[in-house]
Amino acid sequence: MNFNAKIFTRVFKINLTKTAIIDLDWKLPTLNFMYFDINEGIIGFDDREGNEWRLKAKSKLQNPQCLSLCRLGEVP
């Protein structure tokens, strides 16, 4: 799996589609899949609204240890 100019070689795609929705008033999107890399931890997820979220590193001018998720196709 690769994105943001980085290759992830040890990724598990975890299927969450059978997870029950506990509260019908839940305002946040629920997840279909989570992507876990052995070396990096959670690197992304796909929500049930069709959005694909992936890890994005902050600028080196900011805190280089700080990471965030961004939707694929969005301009950072």
N, C-alpha and C positions, 0 to 999 in steps of 0.2 A: 504494500500500500504506500502511495506517495502523494504528498501535497505540500504546498508552501516550500518547494525546493528541498524537501527532506524525504528520505526513503525510510520506511519502517518495515523491518524484515520479520519481526516475530509478533504478529498481530492476531489476536483472537477476536472474532466477530460473535458477540453474545446476543442471542435471540431473546428479545423481551416481549414478543408479540402475544405470548400467552399470559402475561402479567395482568391481573384483574385491575380495573379502575375502581378504587375504593370510594371516591367521592365524586359524584356527577357534577358538582359545582367547582371542581378543581380548575383553576384558571391557567395553569401552566401546561404546555404541551406534554403529552405522555410519549414514551419512547418505543420505537420498534427494535432498534439495534444499538448496542454500545460496542465501541472498538477499544480493545485493551492491548497495548504493546508491552511485552515483558520488560523492556528497558525503560520505557517512558511512563507507563501507567495508562490511565484513560486518555485517549487521544481524540476521541470524537463520539458522536452518536447521531442517529437518524431519528427524527421525531415522527409521530403519526400524522402530521400535517404535510409530510413530504419534504421537509427541510433537512439538509445534511449539515451538521455542525462539526467543525474540525479545530484542532489545537492551533493557536496562532501565537508565535513568539512576539513579545514587545520589542520595540526599537532598542538598539544597544545604548542609545542616549537615555532611555528610561531604565528601569531596573531590569537587567538581563535575566534575572531569575523568575520574573513575573510572567505568567502565561495566561492566556484567555482563550475562549472559544469564539469562533466566528462562523457565520453561515457561509457555505461554499457559494462563490459567485458574488459575494458582497465586497465592495471596495473597503479595505481596512482604514 
